[in-house]
Amino acid sequence: MKNRFGLLPNFMRKGIKKIFNLSFLPHQFLYLKHRLFEFFGREPIIVYTMGKVGSSTVFHTFQKQYYLPLVYHVHHLTDRSYQRAVDRYQKNNLPISPKINLITFFKGNSSHMSASCILKKDQIINSNRKWNVITLVRDPFSTYLSHIFQNPQIIRPFLLDDDGILVKEKVEDHIEKVFSGPNPEKDFITNWFDEEFLKVTGIDIYEYPFDHEKGYVLIEGEQFNIAIIALESLDSNLAPVFKQLFKSNKDVSIERKNIRSKNDKSGFYKLLKQNIRVSREGLKEFYSTKYAKHFFSEEFRNKMINRWSKNEYA
């Protein structure tokens, strides 16, 4: 905004910025925008992932590549997971689809619940056109730790004190309990691709070998072009994936967003990652799931088991 209106007097720049930042447009305007841009041939992109795997960074990076983009950031597209999310928002009196401003309208909406509202309309996600889908995977235990800190007041209120602050002892006891006898059949991270991604896209990603050395794979389906990228290799792989997926020579620079360690004002998350150690047997089971074996090499999995276990060299 500052660059675009840099020649205007300061008071005019401030006034224009205030107008663009006013929140008054309902998310239905984004739906109309989608239909209009789709009519004129703009290719929609969905950053469709489980939470805490780097999706915000990818969304904002792709969003920057286009003027008036059709880029969506979503976690819930199946009826079951979407309704669960809606129930959590309603229980905590949070807006499911907040109002948007003109900047959001033109740049693209980062609210994953609003994006889900749009994409779940039958005539959108079930249209005959092709969709470009970006999804990510991440070291399972790191993903789990990051989830602990994501909206605990909504998902894990039992870990908070009366002031809504995470209690160190409660967090450590909870993690210890979970990994003393993990249940892969009920684990969200382990089952996300089967319970969410497969049911929406119709593509079983486990049927496609994942290149552990490259850290990504491209899958071309009848309705979806899919890129799966490991977060651990995102820096080196996002640009080549973008160029291959969209047949473009455009340079892509990553814009880091919603990084847990940077948002860790109390230092608790950093301290936990440095010191948490859990049952080696529990970790072995956690890293023996279909998800862990498919996306991460045996060498990497053993390294992570040693990294997070109580008895590193047992």
N, C-alpha and C positions, 0 to 999 in steps of 0.2 A: 504494500500500500504506500509506504514511504517513497519508494523509488518511482512508482507510477505517478504520484502527485507531488513530487519533490519541488517543482517550480512554483507551486501555489503558496500563498501566504500561510503561515503556521495555523492561524485560526480556522482557515478554510480546510486545511488538511485534517485538523482535529474534528471539525464538523462532519466531513465526509466519512471519516473513520467511524464516528459514532453511529451514523446512519447505517453503514454496512454491518455494524456489530449489533444492531437492534435485533432481538429475537422475536419474530412475529410470524414467520412462515411455518405452517404445519408440514409434517413430513410428506403429505400427499403431493406437495409441489415437487418433491424429489422423484416421486413416481411419474408425474407428468413430464418432468425433465428426461427421465429414462426413456419413456415412449417416444419423445420427440427426437432425442439424439440417436436412438436405435433406428428410427425411421430414416435418418440421414446417414446411416452406415457406421456410426461409432461402435467399436467393439467393446462390449462390457467385460470387465475384469472382476473376479471375485477372489479376495484373499480369504480363504475358507479354512479355518484351523481350529484345533482345540486351543484353550487359553494358555498364555505364558510360554509361547514358543517363538516369539519374535514377530508376530503378525502385525503389530502396530508399526514397526520399522518398515516392513515390506509395503504395507498399505500407503504410508506417507511417501515412500520412495517412488512407487508407481504413480501415485497421485500427482507428483511433481512433473512427471514426464509429459503431461497433456494439459492443454487449455480446455476448460469445461470437460473434465474427465467423467467417465462412467466406471468408477472404481468403488467396490464395496468391500467392507470388512465385516465378516460374520463368523459366529461360532455355532449358532443354532438355526438349522433349517428343517429338521424333522419336527413333526407335530409334537412328539413327546418331549424333546429337549427344549423346544421353544416354549411350550406351556409351562414347563418347570421353571424356566427363567422368568417368564411373566409372573408366575406365582410368587417367586422370590422378590421381584420388584414391587409387586402390590403389597406383600406382607410388610415391606419396609418403607412403604409410601414413597417410592421412587417413580419418576416419570418413565414409562416404557418407551415412548417416542417423544422426546422433548422438542420444543419449538426450535427452529433453525433461523439463521440470519442469511443475508445476501452472500456473504463470503462463503459460508457453508454450501449454499445453493450452487454457486459457480465452481467452487473448488472440489466439492465432493463431501459426502457426509461420513464422519468418522464414528458416529454412534452405531455400534453393531446391532443394537436392538431395532433402531429405525431401519437399518439396511435389511434386517430379517423381515420386517413388516412389508417392505417393498418386494423383496425377492420371493416371498412366500405366496404372493398373488399368483394364481394358477397361470394366467396369461403371460407372466414374466418368465419364471424359472422353467416352465414347461413349454416354452416357445420352441419353434423348429430351428432357430438360429444356433450357431455354435457359441459356446462360452469358454473363456480363458480362465482357468482356475489355478491359483497358486496356493499350495499348502506346505506346511513345514513340520519337521520332526525335531525333537531335542532329547538329549540325555534324559531318560525317564526320571531319575532321582532328582536332578536339578529342576525339572519341570514340576515335580511334586512339591519341593521346597518353596518354589516361587508361588505356587497355588495357595499355600498356607497364608501368604501375605496379601493375596488378592481378595478384596472385599470380605474380610473375615466377619464383619458385622452381619453380612447376609448369609454366608455359607457356613462359617464355623463360629457362631457367637459364644459357644461354650469355652472358647480359648481366650476370651476377653475378661477384663476386670469391669468394675462398675462404671468406669470412665470410658469404656470402649477401647482400651489399650490391650494389645496382646501381652499375655503373661508368660514370661520366659519358661517357668517351670511347667506350665500347662502345655505349652507348645512342645517342649522336649518330651514330656510324658506321652503326649498324643502320638508323636512320631515313633517313639519307642514301641508303643503298643501296636501301631499299624504294622511295623516291620518285624515284630516278634512272630507274626504269623500272617503274612500278606495273603489276600484272596484275589488272585488274578482275574477270576471270573467276574468279580464285581468292581474291579479297578477301572476308573474312568479313563486314565491315560492309555492303558493297555487296549481298551475296547472301543476307543473313539472312532477309528476308521471303519469298524464293522457296524457299530450302532448308529453312527451319524453319516459319515462320508459315503459309504456304500449305498445306504438307503436313499440318498438324494441323487447321486450321480449314476448309480447302477454299475460302477466300476470297482472291482475288487483289486485294490492296489497290491495285495499280496501275490497276485498272479504275475506281477511284473518285477523282475529282479532289480534290486537297488544297488547301484554302484557305490560301495563303501569308500573307494578311493577317490572318486570324483565328488561324491557327496550330494548328488542329485540325479533325478531321472525325469524324462519327459514322456508322457503317455498321450497318444492321440486316440480319442474315442469318437463315437458317432456324433455325440452332442457336446462333448467336453474335451478341450485340450488342457491337459493337466501337467503342472510342474510340481514335483515334490523335492524340497530342498532341506538338507540338514542345517539347523541353525549354526552348528559348530563350523560350517564352511560357507556361511552366508556371504561374508566379505568377498571371497574369491568367485562365488558362483552366481550371485544375483545378476550381474551384468551379462554374462554369457547366456544365462537362462532367458533373460529379457530379449536378447538379440535373436535367439533361436525361436522362441515362442512367437514373437511378433515380426520375425524376418526383418529386423531393423539393424542399422549400423549405429544407432544412437548410443552415446556414452551414458552410463547410469551411475550416479553417485548416491551412496546409501545415506539416508537421513535417520539417525537413531532416535527412536521414540519409546516412551514408557519402559525405560530400562529400570528393572527393580533395584539394582545396586545404587543407581543415581537418585532414586526416590527414597532411599533408606535414610531418612533424617535422623532416626534414633540410633542407627548403627547396629540394630538388632539382627537384621537379615545378614549383614556381613559377618557378624559374630557367630551366628548360627551356622553359616556355611563353612566357617573356619573350624568349628569345634564339634559339630554334630557327628556322632558315630552310632551306627545301628547294627543289629544282628547280621553277621555274615551270612548265615543260612537264609535269613529273610531276603537279603539282597540277592543272593544266588537265585532264589525263586523269582524275584522281581525282574531280574535281568535274563531270565530264561523264557520269557513270554514270547509269543509270536511277534509282537510289535518290536521288542528289543532285539531279537535275533535277526529280523528282516532288515532293520534300518541301521544296525550297528555291528561292527565286526566283533569277532570273539576277543581279539586283542583289546579293543576299546572297552568291551563289557567287563573283562577281567580287571582292566585298569580302574574302572569306576567302582567295582566291587571292593578293590583294595583301598580306593580313595575314601569310601564312605563307611567302611566296616570298622567295628570296634577293634578287632585284632587284625591289623593290616597285613601281617605276614603269616597268618595262621594257615 
